[in-house]
């Protein structure tokens, strides 16, 4: 596996090599969405987030990619940059928490702002599932240097080929199983339940089903 080096050793990968080296430790959307949704079911069931908004949770689960992939295509950057930075996600988390704490207790807006913190949970899960700490030049950006890794030609053609890596196959399989289990548990195959969940963001196991 090629060493990761650049202007400062350990900061950037060498030009012409993929950010993940000879193996891939990233997940694709199915793994991110399914596994993060399963975490949401656990948190909701344990009472930590009784009315957890799964729309925001799943948005957070793909938020780093929604930020970085357009940047990569538009500016010729590597596919993991600002959105995959721990500093960026920590800043987002801090802003949401400060917003929540500054909102008057008992106000209807406080509950709304509180639910926005779910975005941060989804984003942190994305970084964990991508094992982003193995790419410190991304994980700690911009502490190790402002210049992001350069775009590797052809890396976006790896989507179907990435299934050769056991980590991706396992993650996608777990994500798929988690999503199927949620559909069955909450009867989302019934149109009224599905529309209710889309409208409210809440998965109600005891929702009446005609």
C-alpha positions in Angstrom: 0.0 0.0 0.0 1.5 3.4 -0.9 2.3 5.6 2.0 0.3 8.7 2.5 2.5 11.8 2.2 2.5 15.3 0.7 4.0 18.7 1.5 4.0 17.6 5.1 4.3 13.8 5.8 1.0 12.2 6.7 -1.0 15.2 5.5 -1.9 14.3 1.9 -1.8 11.1 -0.2 0.6 11.0 -3.1 -0.6 12.3 -6.4 -2.1 9.7 -8.7 -3.1 7.4 -5.8 -6.6 7.0 -4.4 -7.2 8.4 -0.9 -7.9 4.9 0.4 -4.8 3.3 -1.0 -5.2 -0.3 -2.2 -8.3 -1.0 -0.2 -11.6 0.8 0.3 -12.9 1.7 3.8 -15.8 3.8 2.8 -19.4 2.9 2.6 -22.0 3.7 -0.1 -25.4 5.3 0.6 -27.2 2.1 1.4 -24.8 1.2 4.2 -24.9 4.7 5.6 -28.6 5.1 5.5 -29.5 1.6 6.8 -27.0 1.4 9.6 -27.7 5.0 10.8 -31.5 4.3 10.7 -31.0 1.3 12.8 -29.1 3.4 15.3 -32.1 5.8 15.3 -34.5 3.0 16.0 -32.3 2.1 19.0 -32.1 5.6 20.3 -35.8 6.1 19.9 -36.7 2.8 21.5 -34.4 3.6 24.5 -36.2 6.9 25.0 -33.2 9.1 24.2 -35.1 10.6 21.3 -38.8 9.4 21.7 -39.9 11.4 18.6 -36.7 11.3 16.6 -37.1 12.8 13.1 -35.7 10.1 10.8 -35.7 12.6 7.9 -33.1 14.7 9.6 -31.2 11.7 10.8 -30.9 10.2 7.3 -30.1 13.6 5.8 -27.2 13.8 8.3 -26.1 10.3 7.4 -25.3 11.4 3.8 -24.5 15.1 4.6 -20.7 14.8 4.2 -21.2 13.3 0.8 -23.8 15.8 -0.2 -21.1 18.5 0.6 -18.0 16.9 -0.8 -19.1 15.0 -3.9 -20.4 18.2 -5.7 -17.2 20.0 -4.6 -15.1 17.2 -6.0 -16.9 17.3 -9.4 -17.0 21.0 -9.6 -13.5 21.9 -8.3 -11.5 18.8 -9.1 -11.0 17.8 -5.5 -10.8 14.4 -3.8 -14.2 13.0 -2.8 -13.6 13.5 0.9 -12.7 17.0 2.0 -14.6 19.6 4.1 -17.7 17.6 4.8 -15.7 14.7 6.1 -13.6 16.8 8.5 -14.0 16.2 12.2 -13.5 20.0 12.7 -16.4 20.8 10.4 -18.8 18.3 11.9 -17.8 19.3 15.4 -18.4 22.9 14.5 -21.8 22.0 13.2 -22.6 20.1 16.3 -21.5 23.0 18.5 -23.6 25.5 16.6 -26.7 23.3 16.9 -26.2 22.7 20.6 -25.6 26.5 21.3 -28.7 27.3 19.3 -30.7 24.7 21.3 -29.4 25.9 24.6 -30.1 29.6 23.8 -33.7 28.8 22.9 -36.2 29.5 25.8 -37.3 26.4 27.7 -40.9 25.5 27.0 -41.1 27.3 23.6 -42.2 25.4 20.6 -39.1 26.4 18.7 -36.9 24.7 21.3 -38.3 21.3 20.4 -37.8 22.1 16.7 -34.2 23.2 17.2 -33.6 20.2 19.4 -34.5 17.8 16.6 -32.0 19.5 14.4 -29.3 18.1 16.6 -30.2 14.7 14.9 -28.4 16.0 11.8 -25.1 16.0 13.8 -25.7 12.4 14.9 -26.2 11.3 11.4 -23.1 13.1 10.2 -20.9 11.6 13.0 -22.1 8.2 12.0 -21.0 8.9 8.5 -17.5 9.6 9.6 -17.4 6.5 11.9 -18.7 4.2 9.1 -16.1 5.7 6.7 -13.4 5.1 9.2 -12.3 8.6 8.3 -9.6 8.7 11.0 -7.5 6.5 8.8 -7.2 9.6 6.5 -5.9 12.2 9.0 -5.3 14.7 6.2 -9.1 14.7 5.8 -10.2 13.9 9.4 -8.2 16.8 10.9 -8.7 19.3 8.0 -7.6 22.1 8.1 -5.3 21.4 11.1 -2.7 19.6 9.0 -2.9 21.9 6.0 -5.5 23.9 4.0 -4.9 22.2 0.7 -7.2 19.2 0.2 -6.1 16.0 -1.6 -6.4 16.3 -5.4 -9.0 14.6 -7.4 -8.0 11.1 -8.6 -9.2 10.5 -12.2 -11.7 7.7 -12.4 -12.4 7.4 -8.7 -16.1 7.9 -9.3 -16.2 4.9 -11.7 -15.4 2.7 -8.7 -19.0 2.4 -7.5 -19.8 -0.9 -9.1 -16.2 -2.1 -8.7 -16.1 -1.2 -5.0 -18.2 -4.3 -4.2 -15.0 -6.3 -4.4 -14.0 -5.0 -1.0 -15.4 -7.0 2.0 -16.0 -3.9 4.1 -18.2 -2.4 1.5 -20.1 -5.6 0.8 -20.7 -6.2 4.5 -21.7 -2.6 5.2 -24.1 -2.5 2.2 -25.6 -5.9 3.2 -26.1 -4.8 6.8 -27.6 -1.5 5.6 -30.0 -3.3 3.3 -31.1 -5.8 6.0 -31.7 -2.9 8.4 -33.9 -1.0 6.0 -35.9 -4.2 5.1 -36.4 -4.8 8.9 -37.6 -1.3 9.4 -40.1 -1.5 6.5 -41.5 -4.7 7.9 -41.5 -3.5 11.6 -43.2 -0.2 10.9 -45.3 -1.6 8.0 -44.0 1.0 5.6 -45.1 -1.1 2.7 -48.6 0.3 3.5 -49.1 3.6 1.8 -50.7 5.4 4.7 -47.8 4.5 7.0 -45.2 5.5 4.5 -46.8 8.8 3.8 -47.2 9.5 7.5 -43.5 8.8 8.1 -42.5 11.0 5.3 -44.7 13.8 6.5 -43.8 13.7 10.2 -40.3 12.0 10.2 -41.5 9.7 13.0 -41.7 5.9 12.8 -44.7 4.8 14.8 -44.8 1.1 15.5 -48.3 1.3 16.8 -49.7 3.5 14.0 -53.1 2.2 12.9 -52.9 0.4 9.6 -56.1 -0.2 7.6 
